Amino acid sequence: MELDAAYRTYRPLLLSLAYRMLGSVAQAEDLVQDAFVTVQQQESDRREGSILNLKAYLCKIVTNRCLDYLKSARRKREVYVGPWLPEPIVEDYTTGQSAAGQDPLQTVLLEDTISYAFLVLLDRLTPIERAVFILREAFEYDYRDIADVVGKTETGCRKIYSRLKRKIQAEPTAEPIPGDRGEQLVLRFLHAAASGDMKGLLAMLAEDIVLYSDGGGKVMSAIRPIASSQRVLAFIQGLASKSGGLGEVRLVKINGQLGFWLTSPLEPFPTLVSLAFKDDRVQEMYLLRNPDKLRHLNLG
């Protein structure tokens, strides 16, 4: 296959793989582009043998580049102020267009959406665990190919995947909700919060809810996760009182599910909010405030 045709054919797959691994749209694009540059350079070097399975080879390059990047980024994560949340893929709710404008990369990723809650869950795994789980769960690779990509034995990859499946099933993880139902729940949450119905809002929060707020040390945010419905409710009340209410609310799609964008004349920076539900109650709440992760969004 010609490299140009391979680029068009395999780029969506590689972008989805890299985004799941890194939680960053920009880094995913850079690493995928780098993979094709590497292959192009090898093809121009006659000393390199022909690539028998280009798709597998590209996936291996991208996965290894992601693993290297995650290892190098570990130190930065250790000194990061507060929880680190991945970079979301955001669509305008009314038009369905990418909030990053006409960025073709965003369009490619939106066609293979991964929920934001699941992206956060993946980030809690080690780089190798993440690679094994993504290649098996999302792309249905067999264990022999996974072992070749990550440099582990086939038996080792089986054990890693099996352990992760049990671990994930044992956690109170939020579950995917059909679009209409999910939107109804988000709108009910917003109505309760905007109208000051704290009793109704509390009823929507799971008792063991956890709220994560990512300001990156650049804007005000909770530097530790906030756990329990009462503490989360108090946090929401505190935000509302400081901002004179919720402020201006704009509905958006965050990784394919309804969320909202908050702005206030009393706050210099906006907040992107994603809710994850389990049994129709908010199990996890994500507040993304780090301006570095929001500046590419044209939500004004």
NUKOLFI-231880 format. One record per residue: y, x, z of N, C-alpha, C in turn; residue in three letters. Coordinates in steps of 0.05 Angstrom, whole numbers, plus 5000, padded with zeros to 4 digits. Layout:
YXZYXZYXZala
...
***
This chain:
497650175000500050005000502550185000met
504450114983506950264982508450225009glu
509950435016511250425043513250195045leu
514650135023516649915023515149655029asp
512849615016511349365020510249355049ala
509449585059508349605086510549545106ala
512949625100515249575118515749265120tyr
515649135098516148845098513748695111arg
511348805107509048665118508648705147thr
508948955157508249025184510549025204tyr
512949025194515349045212515348825233arg
514848565225514848355246512848415268pro
510448495261508348555281509248785299leu
510348995288511149225303513549165321leu
515349005312517648925328516748755352leu
514948575348513848415370512448585390ser
510848775381509448965398511449125415leu
513449245402515349415416517049255435ala
517849015427519448845445517948775471tyr
515448705467513748635491513448885509arg
513149115497512849355512515349445527met
517649415514520149525525522049325537leu
521949075528523848875538526648935529gly
526949065506529549135495529449105465ser
531148935454531248885426532149145411val
534249265421535349505408533349735407ala
532049785430530049995431527649935413gln
526849685412524649605395525249675366ala
527649605357528449655329528449955324glu
529550115343529750405339526950525336asp
525050445354522450575353520850495329leu
521150245320519750155296520850305272val
523450335270524650485248523650775248gln
523450885272522551165275519651195265asp
518050985270515250995262514951015232ala
516550855218516450865188517651135177phe
519551235191520651495183518451715185val
516951695207514751885212512751875190thr
511951635182509951595161511051695134val
513551635129514751725104514752035103gln
515352165125515352455125512552565121gln
510652435132507852525129506852495100gln
507752275088506952225060508152435041glu
510552535048511852735031510653005035ser
509053045056507753295062504853295052asp
504353425031501653405019499453525037arg
500253675057498253785075497053565093arg
498453345096497453125112495552955095glu
493252885106491352715092492452435089gly
491352285071492152005067491451845091ser
493051635097492551465120490751235111ile
488351225123486451025114487150745123leu
488150705147488950445158491750455167asn
493650395150496450425155497350245178leu
496349995179497149815200496349925228lys
493850015230492950115256494550365263ala
495050535243496550785248499350725258tyr
500750535245503450465253503450345282leu
501450175288501350065315500950285336cys
499350485329498850705347501350865351lys
502850925330505351075332507350925350ile
507650665344509650505359508850485389val
506250435394505350415422505850675437thr
505150905424505551165437508551225441asn
510151145422513051185425514051025449arg
513050775451513850605473512950725500cys
510450825501509450945526511151185533leu
511951355514513551585520516351495530asp
517451285517520051195526519951085554tyr
517850925560517650815587517351025608leu
515851235602515551455621518251605626lys
519751645605522351775607524351605621ser
524051335619525951155631525251095661ala
522951195670522151125697524151215718arg
525251465714527251565734529751385734arg
530551305711532951125710532350865724lys
529950765721529250515735529350555765arg
528550785774528350845803531150835816glu
533250905801535950915812537550665803val
536350485788537750245778538450075802tyr
540849975803541849815825540849525822val
539149435840538149165840535749135821gly
534748885818532548835799533348895770pro
531348995755531849045727530448815711trp
532048675695530948455678531048535649leu
529048455633529048525605531248385589pro
531748495566533848385548532748135534glu
534047905537532947665525533647635495pro
532147455482532747365455534047085458ile
536547065450538046815455538946675430val
538446415429539346245407541446045416glu
543245975399545045755404543445495405asp
543845335425542245095429542744885406tyr
545244865397545844655378545144735349thr
545644995342545145075315542445205310thr
541245305332538645445330538945725318gly
541445825315541846095304541846295327gln
541146535320541146755339543946795350ser
544146825377546746875389547747145383ala
546147315371546947585362548047565334ala
548747335324549647305297547347275277gly
547747395254545647375233543847625234gln
543447735257541747975259538947905250asp
537948035229535247965219533048045239pro
533648245256531648315276531148085296leu
533347965305533047735323531447515310gln
531947465284530547255270527547315269thr
526847565264523947635264522747585291val
524047665312522947635339522747345347leu
524647185338524646905346522246755333leu
521246855311518946735299516346775314glu
516446955333514047015350514947035379asp
515946815389517246815415515346855438thr
516147025457514747065482516546965504ile
515546805522517246685543518546905560ser
520946845570522347045586520747115612tyr
519646905624518046945649515747135644ala
514447105621512147275615513047565609phe
515447585596516547855591517147995618leu
518147845637518647965664516048045677val
514047885674511347945685510248205673leu
510548235646509548475633510948725644leu
513548695651515048925660514049025687asp
512548855702511548945728508949105726arg
507849125702505449285697506249575691leu
504349755695504750025687504850045657thr
505950255645506050265616503350245603pro
501250375613498550365601497450075604ile
497749965628496849685632498149495613glu
500749535609502249365590501149385562arg
500749635553499649675526496949545522ala
495149585541492449465540492649165539val
494149055557494348765559495648645534phe
497748755524499148645501497348665476ile
496148895472494448925448492048735448leu
491048685472488748505474489548215474arg
491448145491492147865495493847755473glu
495847905464497747805444496747855415ala
495448075411494748145383491648155378phe
490148085399487248055397485848305385glu
486748535393485448785385482748815399tyr
480848935386478348985400478649235417asp
476849265437477249475457476949755445tyr
475449775423475150035410477850125399arg
479249945386481850015374483950065396asp
483849905418485749935440485350215452ile
482750285456482150545468483250775451ala
483150745424484150945406487150965408asp
488450745411491450735412492450865438val
491250795461492350885487491051135498val
488951225484487651475493485851435518gly
484751205521482851145542480151085531lys
478151065548475450985538475450685534thr
473550605517473250315513472550165539glu
470750285555470050165580472450155599thr
474050365599476450365616478350145608gly
478750105582480549895573479549615580cys
476949575579475749325587476349275617arg
476049475633476449445662479449385668lys
481149525654484049475658484749195651ile
483849095628484548825619483348615638tyr
480848655646479448465664480948455691ser
481748685701483148695727485848555725arg
487248595703489848475699489648165696leu
487548075682487147785680486847655707lys
485147775723484647665750487247675767arg
488747895765491147925780493247715772lys
493547675746495547485736494747195743ile
492247135741491246865748491646805777gln
491547015794491846975823494646945832ala
496647015816499447005823500546725817glu
502546645833503846385827505746395804pro
504646475781506246515757507146255745thr
509646255735510546015721508945975696ala
508745725687507045655665508745545642glu
507945585617509445485594509545175596pro
511845065589512244775590513144685562ile
511944475551512744375525515744335524pro
516944385500519844385496521344155509gly
520543905502522043675512521943665543asp
519643705554519343685583520943905597arg
520844145586522344375597525344315596gly
526244205574529144145572529943935592glu
528343735596528943525616529243645644gln
527543835651527643955677530144125680leu
530844285660533244445661535744265664val
535844055648538143875649538343735676leu
536043665688536043545715537043745735arg
536243995733537144205751540244235749phe
541244245724544144285720545644045731leu
544643805727546043565737546243575768his
544043645781544043655810545943865820ala
545944105807547744315816550644245811ala
551244135787554044065780555143845797ala
553443655805554343415820554343465850ser
553343695858553243755887550943625901gly
549043535886546643405898544743615909asp
545343725932543743945942540943855951met
540743615959538043505966536343485941lys
537543385920536043365895535343635883gly
537243825886536744095877534544235892leu
534544195918532544315935529744215928leu
529643955921527043835913525943955888ala
527744075871526844195846525844485850met
526344595873525544875877522844895891leu
521145065880518545115893519145255920ala
517545205940518045315966518045625965glu
516345735948516146025946517646135921asp
519745995913521346085890522446365896ile
522846515874524146775876526346785855val
528746875864531046905846531547195842leu
531847275816532447555809535147555796tyr
536847735805539547755794540048045785ser
540548085759540948355748543848395740asp
545248555757547948635751548148925743gly
545949075747545949355739547949535755gly
548949435777550849585792553649575780gly
554049415759556549405745558149155751lys
556748945760558048695768556648595794val
557948415808556848315832554248155827met
552148225842549648085840547948145865ser
545847995869544048045892542448295885ala
542548485903541148745897538148735904ile
537248515917534448475922533648195914arg
531148145905530247875899530647695923pro
531347445918531747245939529347055939ile
527947045961525446885962525846645981ala
524546425975524346165990526545975979ser
525845725980527545515969530245495985ser
530045526011532545506027534445736022gln
533445976019535146206013536346185985arg
534746105966535746075939537845855937val
537445635951539345425952542045525964leu
541845675986544245785998545745975979ala
544146125964545346305944546846155923phe
545645945912546945775892549445645903ile
549345555927551645425940553945635943gln
553145875950555146085953556546155927gly
554946175905556046225879557946005870leu
557145755875558845525867561445525882ala
561345595908563845585924565745815916ser
564646045909566346265901567546225873lys
566146085856567046045829568445775824ser
568745615846569945355843568145165828gly
565445185832563545025818561845205799gly
560245085782558645235764560345375743leu
562645265737564245365715563445225689gly
564145355667563345235641560445305635glu
558945095628556145125623555645085593val
554245275581553445255553550445275551arg
549245075538546345085535545545275513leu
543445435519542345625500539345625501val
538045735481535145775482534746075489lys
533246125510532646395519529646445514ile
529046615495526246655487524746395482asn
526146215468524945965459525045735479gly
526045785503526145575523529045525532gln
529645285540532445215547533345365572leu
535745475569537045605592540045555590gly
541645695604544545645602546145895608phe
548645885597550546105597552946005614trp
553646145635555746065653558146245650leu
560546125648563046275648564946135667thr
566746285679568746175697571246335695ser
573546205697576146365696576346535721pro
574846475742574946635766573046875766leu
571346885745569347095743569847255717glu
570147515718570747665694568347695675pro
565947655685563547685669561847435669phe
560547375647558847135645556147185658pro
554546975661551846985672549946825654thr
547746945646545646815631543446735650leu
542646485650540746385670538246275656val
535946365664533446265654531746165678ser
530545935675528845815695525945805686leu
524145875704521345865699520045665717ala
518445475706517445255722514445275726phe
513545155748510745115754510544855769lys
508844675758508544405770511244265772asp
512844295751515444165748517544255769asp
517044475782519044585800519744865792arg
522144955799523045225791521445435808val
519845585794518245795808519746065809gln
521146125787522746365786525346305772glu
527446445780530046405769531246675763met
532146715738533146975729536146955722tyr
537747115735540647125729541247395717leu
541947395692542547645678545547675676leu
546747885690549647915690550448195680arg
548648375678549348645668550648625641asn
553248695639554648665613553448835591pro
552049045597550749205576548549055562asp
547348865576545148705564546048445552lys
548648395554549748145544551848175522leu
552848425519555148465501554448405471arg
551848425464551148375436550948075430his
551247905450551147615446553947505441leu
554147345420556747235412557046955423asn
557046935450557146665462559846605473leu
561646805474564446765482564946625508gly
***
